[in-house]
Each structure stands twice: as C-alpha cells, then as structure tokens.
C-alpha cells in the first residue's frame, strides 16, 4: 500500500473511533461548554454573543424550538464554528435537555446551563402558560441531575424582578428591594400579568429547592424590565422591542420603568456562569432608580432628530404615574455594589440604553 494511502486509511480509522470534537491527545478539544435555552430570543441571543466575546473557542449549544433549527443554524454559522443549534422543548419532560447534555458531555468536562427560555405575554390561557413556565424549569433542573454522571453542572437561571416583588408590595426592609425579597402578592389567575409574575417567582423558588436537593451549583439573575438594542438589529419576538417601538413611533405614551440594558444583562449572566463566587447567590440586575418618563421621551426625541427618522413631536409620555410602593426618582432596589463587587459589571445610564434602542428600531424600520 502506498504511503499516502496508508495515511488516508489511518485518518479515516481515527475519525471512526474518536468523536469529532476530540483531539488526537484523547482529551476534549475544549474543556468547557455552555448550553443556552431559548437562544433565538432577545436576551438569550445577546448572552450567546457575550459568550463568544469572552471565550471565542469554547463550545456553545443553542437550544431552540424545532421549527427554528434551520434559520438559527444559518445565523450562527456566520458567527462561529463553535456553535451547535439543537432542538429544545421545555414541556417534553426534560428529554431534549438531556440530549443536549449528553452531546456536551461527550466532548467537555465542564458545562454551564443558562436557562432563559420562558413564555411572556398575553395568552388565551395565562394560567396554563404560567404553570408551563414552572414545569419547564423543574424539568430542566431534574434533567441536569439525571445526566450529571458524577460531574456537577453549573446552572444560571434568568429569573425576573417579578420574582422579587409584586405590584405595590412593600420592601422587607421598609426602604428598597434586595435579593432577600420575594413576590408574595401576585396570584395565579388574576390576569395574565399577575399569572406571569407568579410563574417567575414560583419557577425560581422551585429551581432553588431542586438545586439544593440535588446539589447543583446555581445562580439566579433577576433583571428588571430589559431594554437596549437587539443584537445585530435582529427584530426578535420581544415585548420590550414591541413596547419601545410603539413609543418611538408615537403609538403609545412613554412609561417610566425600572430597567436594565440587555448588553449589561448578558455580561452579568456570563460572569455569573464563570465566577465561582456567584454560586448560591441571587442578584437583582437593575438600575437602582426609575428614570422619569419625560426624560426617556426626550432621549427618544433626540434620536429622531439625530437620525432624521420618525417624528419627534409624536412622542408623548405618561405624566400621571408616580411610581409603585416607591416613588419615581427614589432608590427602588439594592443592586449596584454587589454587581460590581462579585460580577464586575457596571450598568450604563438608562438614557444611553433608550437612545441606542430607539436608534436601532428607527433605522431598522427605515
């Protein structure tokens, strides 16, 4: 047999024996992998982008619904060869999550799961939707335990400020909300908003209970309302994008919201998955005060004038809402110090966030 033929035969034999992600040294080519649920969404897409910035050569498994596999694979192929798109159904009893974990374990020693997928928005049966959100979280944590094979898998749960407090709920310390506060006011079934808020609190509680029971190292991130420019200008199905779109085109009044930039949220989420000090901790991710709606409206008007797109005069604001249990302009949450000290994340000004988001929405539609 010719020398070149022998080499070809040897190469084929090696590829047949060893998984494609393994190197010739019989060790994983990358020791760490990240799994992101709901990876085609507004927040999750930004998290994947941040993972690529932090560790360009580490593997990322993007989990999306079956019908999104083709389009998401095409999108991420342009970004990196380290990304694999897999199907995910949060209501299949954990089956697709187990398959993703098996795929990751074949090639990697460390795995961090970023659980972001959930259903948000009005629905005909908001009670069932809320229950589905809770069940999906329970099944995911159970899947992590079932597929551990003796190796602990990190878990970062993207919860919500809705899990921290309900409408009009007083803070435990009588001043502002902290990571010790839990939503005790939102009830399942009152309306879709209340059912959703209940589902976020219940999902996070169950995740903590199961994680402690099964010894899974977990971190919870509780963002307030998420604003900011969508990654690559991609108009994903997001309530935040829809809402600011209505504001910037003058279809509804600008509202004062306790909020955080999607880019800062992504940085914090990735930092939580990488920093051992974050294990067992719960973080509120938010600016500590609400910016008055008038100031947010002025930021959007400035963008209209800057870009020459839209009609600045059509942008109006809600001058009646003065805040919930804590007035607008007063400190509403305790967040900044812990975010900077533990996660190394500093949040950008709200006006910058709103301006960047408005600019992206205007220019994309134009």
C-alpha positions in Angstrom: 0.0 0.0 0.0 1.4 3.4 -0.9 2.4 5.8 1.9 -0.3 8.3 1.1 -3.0 5.6 1.0 -1.8 4.3 4.4 -2.1 7.8 5.9 -5.6 8.3 4.4 -6.7 4.9 5.9 -5.2 5.9 9.3 -7.1 9.2 9.3 -10.4 7.5 8.5 -9.8 4.9 11.2 -9.1 7.6 13.8 -12.2 9.6 12.9 -14.3 6.5 13.1 -13.0 5.7 16.6 -12.9 9.1 18.2 -15.7 11.6 18.4 -15.2 14.5 16.1 -14.8 17.0 18.9 -11.9 15.1 20.4 -8.2 15.9 19.7 -5.6 13.2 19.0 -4.4 13.5 22.6 -7.7 11.8 23.6 -8.8 14.8 25.7 -11.6 17.2 24.9 -10.6 20.0 22.5 -12.4 22.4 24.8 -12.9 21.7 28.5 -15.9 23.9 28.9 -19.3 24.2 27.1 -22.3 26.4 27.5 -25.9 25.5 26.9 -28.4 28.3 26.3 -32.1 27.7 26.3 -34.4 29.9 24.2 -31.3 31.0 22.2 -33.2 32.8 19.5 -34.8 35.2 21.9 -33.9 38.9 22.6 -32.0 38.3 25.9 -30.6 34.8 25.0 -29.2 35.9 21.7 -27.2 38.7 23.4 -26.0 36.1 26.0 -24.6 33.9 23.2 -22.9 36.9 21.7 -21.3 37.7 25.0 -20.1 34.1 25.4 -18.4 34.4 22.1 -16.7 37.6 23.1 -15.5 36.1 26.4 -14.3 32.7 25.1 -14.3 32.5 21.3 -13.1 28.9 21.1 -15.4 27.4 23.7 -18.4 25.3 22.5 -21.9 26.8 22.8 -25.1 24.7 22.3 -28.0 27.0 21.3 -31.3 25.3 22.2 -34.4 26.5 20.2 -37.7 25.1 19.1 -37.7 22.5 16.4 -39.0 25.0 13.8 -36.2 27.4 14.4 -33.3 24.9 13.9 -32.6 25.8 10.2 -32.8 29.6 10.5 -30.8 29.7 13.7 -28.1 27.3 12.4 -27.7 29.5 9.3 -27.5 32.7 11.5 -24.9 31.3 14.0 -22.8 29.6 11.3 -21.8 33.1 10.2 -20.6 33.9 13.7 -18.6 30.9 14.8 -17.8 27.3 14.2 -18.1 26.6 17.9 -21.9 26.9 18.0 -24.2 24.0 17.5 -28.0 24.5 17.3 -30.2 21.8 18.9 -33.9 21.3 19.4 -35.5 22.2 22.7 -39.0 21.8 24.1 -39.4 22.9 27.7 -42.5 20.8 28.0 -41.2 17.4 26.9 -40.3 16.3 30.5 -36.6 17.2 30.0 -35.9 14.9 27.1 -34.4 17.5 24.8 -32.4 19.0 27.6 -31.0 15.5 28.4 -30.0 15.0 24.8 -28.2 18.4 24.8 -26.4 17.5 28.0 -25.3 14.1 26.5 -23.9 15.9 23.4 -22.0 18.3 25.6 -20.7 15.6 27.9 -19.2 13.6 25.1 -16.7 16.4 24.5 -16.4 18.6 27.5 -15.6 18.4 31.2 -17.4 21.5 32.4 -20.9 22.6 31.5 -22.9 25.6 32.4 -26.5 25.8 31.5 -28.1 29.3 31.1 -31.8 28.8 31.4 -33.5 31.8 29.7 -36.5 30.2 27.9 -40.0 31.1 29.2 -43.2 32.3 27.8 -44.1 36.0 28.3 -47.0 38.0 27.0 -50.8 37.8 26.9 -52.3 34.4 26.1 -55.8 32.9 26.0 -55.0 30.6 28.9 -52.5 32.5 31.0 -52.9 30.1 33.9 -51.7 27.2 31.9 -48.9 29.3 30.4 -47.7 30.2 33.9 -47.8 26.5 35.0 -45.9 25.6 31.9 -43.1 28.0 32.8 -42.8 26.4 36.2 -42.9 22.9 34.9 -40.3 23.7 32.3 -37.9 24.9 35.0 -38.5 21.9 37.2 -37.9 19.5 34.3 -34.7 21.3 33.3 -33.2 21.1 36.9 -34.2 17.4 37.1 -32.5 16.7 33.7 -29.3 18.3 35.0 -29.3 15.9 37.9 -30.2 12.9 35.8 -27.4 13.5 33.3 -24.7 14.5 35.8 -22.7 11.3 35.6 -20.9 12.4 38.7 -20.0 15.7 37.2 -21.6 18.8 38.6 -23.2 21.1 36.0 -23.4 24.9 36.7 -26.8 26.4 36.4 -27.6 30.1 35.9 -31.4 30.8 36.0 -32.6 34.1 34.4 -35.5 35.0 36.7 -37.1 38.4 36.9 -37.7 41.4 39.1 -41.2 40.0 39.1 -39.9 37.2 41.4 -38.7 39.9 43.8 -41.8 41.9 44.3 -45.4 42.2 43.2 -47.4 45.3 42.3 -47.5 47.6 45.3 -45.6 45.2 47.6 -43.6 46.9 50.4 -39.9 46.0 50.7 -38.9 43.8 53.6 -36.5 46.4 55.0 -39.1 49.2 54.5 -36.8 51.1 52.2 -35.9 49.3 48.9 -35.9 45.8 47.4 -33.0 43.5 47.9 -32.2 39.9 46.9 -33.9 38.8 50.1 -37.3 40.0 48.9 -39.8 37.6 47.2 -43.0 38.3 45.4 -45.8 37.5 47.8 -48.6 39.4 46.1 -49.0 38.2 42.5 -51.7 35.5 42.2 -52.1 32.8 39.6 -55.2 33.5 37.6 -55.9 37.2 38.4 -54.8 38.3 34.9 -52.0 37.5 32.5 -49.6 39.9 34.1 -50.2 38.5 37.6 -50.0 34.9 36.3 -46.7 35.6 34.6 -45.3 37.3 37.7 -46.4 34.3 39.8 -44.7 32.0 37.4 -41.4 33.8 37.7 -41.4 33.7 41.5 -42.6 30.1 41.6 -40.1 29.0 38.9 -37.2 30.5 40.7 -38.3 29.1 44.1 -38.6 25.6 42.6 -35.2 25.9 40.9 -33.5 26.8 44.2 -35.3 24.0 46.1 -34.3 21.3 43.5 -30.8 22.7 43.0 -30.2 22.4 46.8 -31.8 19.0 47.0 -29.7 17.7 44.1 -26.5 19.6 44.9 -26.5 21.6 41.7 -24.4 24.8 41.9 -26.9 27.5 40.9 -27.0 31.3 40.5 -30.2 33.4 39.9 -30.3 36.7 38.0 -33.4 38.9 38.5 -33.4 41.6 35.8 -35.9 44.4 35.8 -37.5 45.4 32.5 -35.0 44.7 29.8 -34.3 47.4 27.2 -31.4 48.0 24.7 -30.7 47.5 21.0 -31.4 44.0 19.8 -28.3 42.0 18.8 -27.3 42.7 15.1 -30.5 44.7 14.8 -32.5 41.4 14.7 -36.1 42.0 15.5 -36.9 39.1 17.7 -40.3 38.4 19.2 -39.9 40.6 22.3 -42.3 42.6 24.3 -39.6 45.1 25.1 -38.9 45.7 21.4 -42.6 46.0 20.7 -43.1 48.4 23.5 -40.3 50.8 22.6 -41.3 50.6 19.0 -44.7 51.9 20.0 -43.1 54.7 21.9 -40.6 55.8 19.3 -43.3 55.8 16.6 -45.7 57.7 18.8 -48.3 54.9 19.1 -48.3 54.9 22.9 -47.1 57.0 25.8 -43.5 56.5 27.1 -43.6 55.0 30.6 -41.2 55.2 33.5 -39.8 51.7 34.1 -37.2 50.2 36.4 -34.9 48.8 33.8 -31.6 47.3 32.7 -29.7 47.3 29.4 -29.7 43.9 27.6 -26.0 44.2 26.9 -25.3 44.6 30.7 -27.6 41.8 31.5 -25.7 39.5 29.1 -22.4 40.5 30.7 -23.7 39.7 34.2 -25.2 36.4 33.1 -21.9 35.2 31.6 -20.0 36.5 34.6 -22.3 34.5 36.9 -21.5 31.4 34.9 -17.8 31.9 35.1 -17.3 33.2 38.6 -17.4 30.6 41.5 -18.2 33.4 43.9 -21.6 33.7 42.3 -22.7 30.2 43.2 -25.6 30.1 45.6 -26.3 33.8 45.1 -29.2 35.8 43.8 -28.6 39.1 42.0 -31.1 41.9 41.2 -29.9 43.3 37.9 -31.3 46.8 37.5 -30.6 50.5 37.8 -31.5 51.4 41.3 -33.9 54.2 40.4 -36.6 54.7 37.8 -35.9 57.5 35.3 -38.9 59.8 34.8 -40.9 59.1 31.6 -40.3 62.6 30.4 -36.5 62.1 30.4 -36.9 58.8 28.5 -39.2 60.5 26.0 -36.6 63.3 25.5 -33.9 60.7 24.8 -36.1 59.2 22.0 -36.9 62.6 20.6 -33.2 63.4 20.4 -32.7 60.2 18.4 -35.4 61.1 15.9 -33.8 64.5 15.3 -30.3 63.0 15.1 -31.3 60.3 12.5 -33.9 62.3 10.7 -36.2 59.3 11.0 -39.6 59.3 12.7 -41.5 62.3 14.2 -40.1 63.7 17.5 -43.3 65.7 18.0 -45.4 62.5 18.0 -43.6 61.1 21.1 -45.5 61.6 24.3 -45.1 60.4 27.9 -47.2 59.4 30.8 -47.1 62.2 33.3 -49.5 60.7 35.8 -47.8 57.6 37.1 -45.7 58.5 40.2 -44.3 55.0 40.9 -45.5 51.9 42.9 -44.7 51.4 46.5 -41.6 53.5 46.0 -41.9 56.9 44.2 -40.1 57.6 40.9 -36.6 59.0 41.5 -36.2 57.3 44.8 -33.9 54.3 45.3 -36.0 51.3 44.5 -33.5 48.4 44.6 -30.2 47.4 46.0 -28.1 46.1 43.2 -25.1 48.2 42.1 -22.5 47.3 44.7 -22.9 43.5 44.5 -23.0 43.6 40.7 -19.7 45.4 40.6 -18.0 43.6 43.5 -19.0 40.0 42.6 -19.7 40.1 38.8 -17.6 43.0 37.8 -20.5 44.6 35.9 -21.2 48.3 35.9 -24.6 49.3 34.4 -24.8 52.0 31.8 -27.2 55.0 32.1 -30.8 54.5 31.1 -30.8 57.4 28.7 -28.0 55.7 26.7 -29.9 52.4 26.7 -33.2 54.0 25.5 -31.3 56.2 22.9 -29.4 53.2 21.5 -32.6 51.1 21.3 -34.7 53.8 19.7 -31.9 54.5 17.1 -31.8 50.8 16.2 -35.5 50.5 15.9 -35.8 53.6 13.8 -33.0 52.8 11.4 -34.1 49.1 11.0 -37.7 50.1 10.1 -36.4 52.8 7.8 
